[in-house]
Amino acid sequence: MALLKAREAVMSRFRPTLHAHDLTEQQWRVLRALTTAEEFRAGELARVSSISMPSLSRILRALEKRALIQRGVEDKDLRAAQISITASGRELIALIAPHSERRYAEITTAFGEDRLATLYGLLDELAACLNDGAEAPPEDEE
């Protein structure tokens, strides 16, 4: 319950901006993940964004409908889609990012930079311990 309360307290700072741009938290995670590489296969995108494949499929359809992402075909496997962010998706990220950065700065100021760094480290250790070094299966969130 303590982890959920903390997550809710943090996310309550970000939701208004996401909702103002008609994005869910999960859609935002997917878009942000897509900025870290040129493209992803769906399974890898699900892993890095901690979203289950069924939820990711719904999210991708919604983002594709808004032209924020695109799906391409992998040369070696015609069944495997390569997912990438579009120019419109990057523009949306650029529009929201300053708001997001301000929220992170507020959280850092309120909690303390050293304490936040310690918390991140402890959370990474907890995840590694519980996953025995493996990634946990993503949760269904939508």
ZICOR-V779975 format. One record per residue. OMEGA is omega in degrees with one decimal (999 if undefined). BURIAL is b if it has 24 or more other ideal C-beta (glycine too) atoms within 12 Angstrom, else e. Layout:
omega:burial
OMEGA:BURIAL
OMEGA:BURIAL
This chain:
omega:burial
-179.6:e
178.1:e
178.7:e
178.4:e
179.8:e
178.2:e
-179.5:e
178.9:e
178.9:e
-175.0:b
178.3:b
177.6:e
-173.7:b
-174.3:b
-178.6:e
179.3:e
179.5:b
-179.5:b
178.6:e
178.9:e
176.9:b
177.9:e
170.5:b
176.6:b
-177.8:b
177.5:b
177.4:b
178.4:b
179.7:b
179.3:b
179.0:b
178.8:b
-178.4:b
176.7:b
-175.8:b
179.2:e
-179.6:e
177.5:e
-180.0:b
163.3:b
-174.6:b
-178.6:b
178.6:e
178.7:b
176.8:b
-178.7:b
-174.8:e
179.1:e
179.4:b
179.0:b
-179.6:b
-179.6:e
178.5:e
177.6:e
-179.8:b
179.1:b
178.2:b
-179.7:e
-179.3:b
177.1:b
-179.5:e
-179.6:e
177.6:b
178.0:b
178.5:e
179.9:b
177.6:e
176.0:b
172.8:b
177.3:b
175.4:b
-180.0:e
178.1:e
-177.7:e
-173.7:e
-176.1:e
-175.3:e
179.0:e
-174.2:e
178.4:e
171.6:b
-174.3:b
178.1:b
178.9:b
179.3:b
175.7:b
177.9:e
177.2:e
177.8:b
177.4:e
178.7:e
176.2:b
-178.4:b
179.1:e
-176.1:e
-172.8:b
179.7:e
176.7:e
179.9:b
179.8:b
176.4:e
179.4:e
177.0:b
178.8:e
177.6:e
179.9:e
179.7:b
178.7:e
-176.9:e
-173.3:e
-178.3:e
-176.4:e
-179.1:e
-180.0:e
179.1:e
177.1:e
177.1:e
179.2:e
178.4:e
179.4:e
179.4:e
178.2:e
176.3:e
178.0:e
178.8:e
179.7:e
-179.7:e
-179.8:e
-177.0:e
179.2:e
-177.2:e
178.4:e
179.8:e
176.7:e
175.9:e
175.2:e
-179.6:e
179.8:b
172.4:e
-175.1:e
178.8:e
999:b
